[in-house]
Structures are given as structure tokens and as C-alpha cells.
């Protein structure tokens, strides 16, 4: 059993199949919200907010972007 704790690049993890056959694995999560992940190889990040305070009918809010390419709060307003 592996543990993949949250953290920065020092705790980044991935699965590599070093065998001859097909790799199958089972991943379980606490699915805590909000979730923020970083993809060090591509320089991207992703966020997921499951419930924005609107109850069960609120759609998840997802964001994917490139690290370091932020915009000003008032841009487009």
C-alpha cells in the first residue's frame, strides 16, 4: 500500500510500469475539497471545488492553468 501525501515537488508521485504485462492499480482518495494539484513536468496546475456553498445542486468548479501565468483580479471586469 502506498501513501501519496499532499505537498510540493518534494512529495510528487507517479506510477511507472516496469513489468512486461499490463499494469492495473486501484487508487482511493478522501476526495477533500478544495483540491489543488501541480504537474511539475508540464508546469500546470489544477483546482477542483466540489461544493461552492450552493448545496447539492452546485456544479463543481474546475480550473487548469500554467504556473506563473496569473491575471489581475480586475482583468475583464
WOGI-V457314 format. One record per residue. RES is the residue in one letter. PHI is phi in radians with two decimals (* if undefined). Layout:
BEGIN
res=RES phi=PHI
res=RES phi=PHI
END
This chain:
BEGIN
res=X phi=*
res=X phi=-1.89
res=X phi=-2.08
res=X phi=-2.05
res=X phi=-1.21
res=X phi=-1.18
res=X phi=2.81
res=X phi=-1.56
res=X phi=-1.07
res=X phi=-1.20
res=X phi=-2.03
res=X phi=-1.01
res=X phi=-2.46
res=X phi=-2.74
res=X phi=-2.00
res=X phi=-2.13
res=X phi=-1.47
res=X phi=-1.73
res=X phi=-1.66
res=X phi=-1.47
res=X phi=-1.66
res=X phi=-1.18
res=X phi=-1.63
res=X phi=-2.19
res=X phi=-2.53
res=X phi=-2.01
res=X phi=-1.98
res=X phi=-2.04
res=X phi=-2.49
res=X phi=-1.35
res=X phi=0.96
res=X phi=-1.28
res=X phi=-2.13
res=X phi=-1.43
res=X phi=-2.03
res=X phi=-2.26
res=X phi=-2.24
res=X phi=-2.11
res=X phi=-1.93
res=X phi=-1.03
res=X phi=-1.18
res=X phi=-1.86
res=X phi=1.26
res=X phi=-1.86
res=X phi=-2.38
res=X phi=-2.49
res=X phi=-2.23
res=X phi=-2.47
res=X phi=-2.05
res=X phi=-1.32
res=X phi=-2.38
res=X phi=-1.48
res=X phi=1.57
res=X phi=-1.67
res=X phi=1.48
res=X phi=-1.13
res=X phi=-1.57
res=X phi=-1.35
res=X phi=-1.28
res=X phi=-1.08
res=X phi=-1.85
res=X phi=-2.13
res=X phi=-2.41
res=X phi=-2.31
res=X phi=-2.72
res=X phi=-1.77
res=X phi=-1.08
res=X phi=1.56
res=X phi=-1.97
res=X phi=-1.59
res=X phi=-2.14
res=X phi=-1.20
res=X phi=-0.96
res=X phi=-1.57
res=X phi=-1.07
res=X phi=1.45
res=X phi=-1.50
END
